[in-house]
Structure formats: structure tokens, C-alpha cells
Amino acid sequence: MRVAILGCGYVGLELGRQLTAAGHDVVGVRRSDEGLTAVEDAGFEAVRADVTDAGSLSAVPDVDWLVFAASSGGRGADAAERVFVDGLRTAIQQFAAREDPPDRLVYTSSTGVYGDHDGEFVDESTPLDPTTEKTRVLAEAEHVAREAAADHGIDGTVARFAGLYGPGRYRLDRYLEGPVTEGYLNMVHRDDAAGAVAYLLESDLARDEVVLVVDDEPADKWTFADWLAEQCGRPSPPKRTKQERLGEGDLSEAARRRILTSKRCSNAHLRDLGYDLRYPTYREGYRAAVEAYRDGRSA
């Protein structure tokens, strides 16, 4: 199959590597010279285009599968809407209008769309309750990915990612130095985020569905931090409760939201679909980072 990955960044590059290794013809789409070089270094075709510019997307060849994994670059809600809503709609319209349109679309979303559930479990059936302008944009983009794509004859799948980690994104210092605020971590290793998308495409599963992509074990932050410290040969980091952290008065809106939106994400549907996680929990996923830390290397 031929697949285009629009916004071929952290997960997209790994997805491209996995699909290329499986014999598929992959095109990675980026806007910058640096991004194009990263795609080429990953071993598959690079094309310059911008999802917000329909004309530039004409440079992308016809494909069977379309993956929308673009990023707004960490900017605010307006930038997110231009990329995730307007850009996604533009991409759907541009590819659907072709003589040979794609059969499927996968849009990569975030568990941030759930809002607060006071530490309770959530799954694909849980109503969305986004608590910021940016997460409301992400929820709207999920609607576009399924409804707008269906209107154009394309089956849309939403892959709702938990917190991504992996090479270059282990963030050991945050948990080794502390203080660590209580709560839960919902995580998925980059290789499994990419692997789940590849699996859904290759197995022809979850058409017009949402799939929560997260590992087997939502982690208590204090438990995770103590485990990581022990593995790295460091003392247990200082801890603080949510109320202690909220009382410190130096919080950004995003930091306050992270503290107040507690949930545990279930991957039962992903497991029922048959995906076998490479890194079922943080214990397996952080092994390479721990070994690198103990050896004085960068992970």
C-alpha cells in the first residue's frame, strides 16, 4: 500500500520506518528543510507541503492510506485550530477530490479531550469534556476526522494517544529531581503509538472508530518516580500533594489544568483488537533510558 503521513514528526517518522520495513510505500510530508531531512534520514520519501495550503498538497502523490499527524508546534488554540481543524478539513477535501482518493484516514488525537474524571477510568465510550480552548479544538478535529471524511467517502479512524515518551523524550530529570505532584500518568511509548496505527491500517480494523492508544498500566506518579529513582540509583524524590502544588501560586494555566484533570485511560479496546504492545508498561519502556542514565549516556 502507499501511505502519506502528513506532519511526519516524532510518531510519524517511526510509523514511516515501521511501514517501510513491512513493504509499504511511504511518503513523509513536512514543511521545513530540517523536517524533510529527518524524513529522508528515516529511509523513505520526503515531500514538502503544508496541510493548511491545499495547493501545496498537490505535490503529495495519490495514496491508499492517509495519516494526519501534524503538530501546531506547541502554540495556542488559534494555531491549533488552523492546523487540526482547518488543515485536516483541507487535507480531506484535497485528497478526496482526486481520481484515486485514499481509502482510509487515521487522525492522531490526544487523551486531553477527556477532561477531569477524578482518577476514574475512561475509555472510548466516555463522553468528552475538554477543559481548555486547545483541547476543545482537538475534540472538534476528531469530529472532522470521522464525519467530514465520511461525507467524502473516506473511512476515518481516531487514534487517541496518551502521553508520548521514548527516545529523546524520557524527561528523567522531572521525576528524579522532583518535587513530584500526586496524580496519574497515562503513557504510551512512541514505538507503540506508531505500531498501533500501523496495526490498525494493515489489519483493516477500526474503520470509523475511536481507539485509545495507551499502555496497560496507568501509573501513580509517586510510584513511578520512586521506581525510576531506585532503578537509576538515586534517592527517592520529594513529593507534594495537589493542594500543596496549587497553593504555590506560580502555575501556568496549562500546569493547573494538568493537576486538576485526573483520569486513568483504559486500552481494553486496543487489546481486544489484537494489538500486542512492545512496551506494556513503563517498566519495559523506560529500560533503555535507565541503562543509558546509569552508563552516563543520553537516551
HUSULGI-V707194 format. One line per field, one symbol per residue. phi: phi as a letter, one per 20 degrees, with the letter a starting at -180 (. if undefined). psi: psi as a letter, one per 40 degrees, with the letter a starting at -180 (. if undefined). A space follows every 50 residues. Layout:
phi = ???
psi = ???
//
This chain:
phi = .dcddenedgfgfffffffffeneedcddcedgfffffffffobfdceac fecgfffffeffceccddcfdemmefffffffefeffffffffffffffc ffebcddedcffffmeclnefcbfefgfbfdcgffffffffffffeffff fdmdedcdeefffebqgncelfggefemfdefqdddcbfgfeffffffff ffeldmflcdcedbefcgdfgffffffffffemdffffcbffffffffmd effffffffeddaceedgfgfffofdffcfbffffegfffffffemded
psi = ihhhhhfgbddddddddddddeeihhhhhididddddddddefihhhhih eehdddeeehiiidihhhfiiefeaaddddddddcdddddddddddeidg iidihhhhaieeedahffeiiiadehiigieidddddddddddddddddd deehhhhhhhhahhiahefdfddddddaihhiaihhihiddddddddddd ddefifhfihhhhiadghhhdddddddddddefiihiiiiidddddedef hidddddddeghihhhfdddddeehhhdgdiddddeddddddddefih.
//
